[in-house]
Amino acid sequence: MRLFVTGGAGFIGSNFIRYVLREHPDWEVTNYDLLTYAASPETVRDLEGHSRYRFIKGDICDAGLLRDVLPGHDALVNFAAESHVDRSIDGAAVFVRTNLVGTHTLLEVAREVRVERFIHISTDEVYGSRAEGKFREEDPLAPSSPYAATKAGADLLARSYFITYGFPVLITRSSNNFGPWQHPEKLIPLFVTNLLEGKRVPLYGDGLNVRDWLFVEDNCAAIDLVLREGKDGEVYNIAAGNELTNLELTRRILGLLGAGEEMIERVPDRPGHDRRYAIDATRVRELGWEPRYTLDEALELTVGWYRENRWWWGPLKERMELPAWLRSAGRREKP
Ligand code: NAD
């Protein structure tokens, strides 16, 4: 298999590349990534020199470069995206460009050069919020944030390429991931690294928003399975069934780092903050997937990784800025 991975210098993409190089000794991987603020070249530094790995710096909106480098690959997995909800609230233009125009460009060129499988990586956020029950893959999309809206648009474009052209597109929609190599702007790494630095953790609103947490390694295994055995045109929800309120999650993190509740700082809520995400993952389970890690095991592994890898997250955190609504609410220091 010659695999073309976009966004492979980011969080899930880099974990996925490591996963497939380890699990499939005869696979070759091309990592195509623009190296935006969200990616550190350090994330994939250790892969340099690997005989079955190649890195290309490129933009998924650049059809010309894609036409040069994509031919010869059997499958494409599209992780590349603007991925931070808070940033999309501050300014959605780059989200529209990368998530919509970029996905469209990839679909066009991949179809032109006859890539045999196109896995589009999406999110549970496209369904929007729901108080009870779980979303199935056929449920209508009702995204709330500009981020989720661009992801939903990309999903629909990807789906249309299957229906209109018979192009073999498959979509995965996973719940919130966490694990090694996740940018410290995201909730779990932000809280863990703040506590490692002796700082408080900023909890949005009443802390009762519910998310279903998925260890990145388990998501990588599911994506790999969908890539090999999924059905063309199908959507697969991926979730492990670890629903927690943000407050419950924060307490677990405080416990793992030996910190007390006084380390929680209540901050104004994110505008449009979805209350609860919940997806039904029966379809991917029927394909043979199940999570290998419990939430507690995975959280412990993750905290251990951030403890040992300050060299990686320290410089990324130095460059981070607070979202605009928190700045205007008077919280001017860095989190
Ligand atoms: P990330 O922000 O860590 O990584 C995104 C990567 O894409 C970065 O390496 C960045 O440099 C690259 N990129 C951005 N714009 C690009 C462009 N125009 N051309 C080429 N590369 C570009 O994101 P992540 O958390 O690893 O998420 C990966 C994918 O999974 C995204 O599509 C995201 O929507 C989806 N997803 C993420 C989660 C999560 O919890 N992190 C959950 C569900 C779905």
Boltz pocket constraint, residues with backbone or C-beta under 6 A from the ligand:
constraints:
  - pocket:
      binder: B
      contacts: [[A, 6], [A, 7], [A, 8], [A, 9], [A, 10], [A, 11], [A, 12], [A, 13], [A, 32], [A, 33], [A, 34], [A, 35], [A, 36], [A, 37], [A, 38], [A, 39], [A, 58], [A, 59], [A, 60], [A, 61], [A, 78], [A, 79], [A, 80], [A, 81], [A, 82], [A, 83], [A, 84], [A, 98], [A, 102], [A, 121], [A, 122], [A, 123], [A, 124], [A, 151], [A, 173], [A, 174], [A, 175], [A, 176], [A, 177], [A, 178], [A, 181], [A, 183]]
      max_distance: 6.0
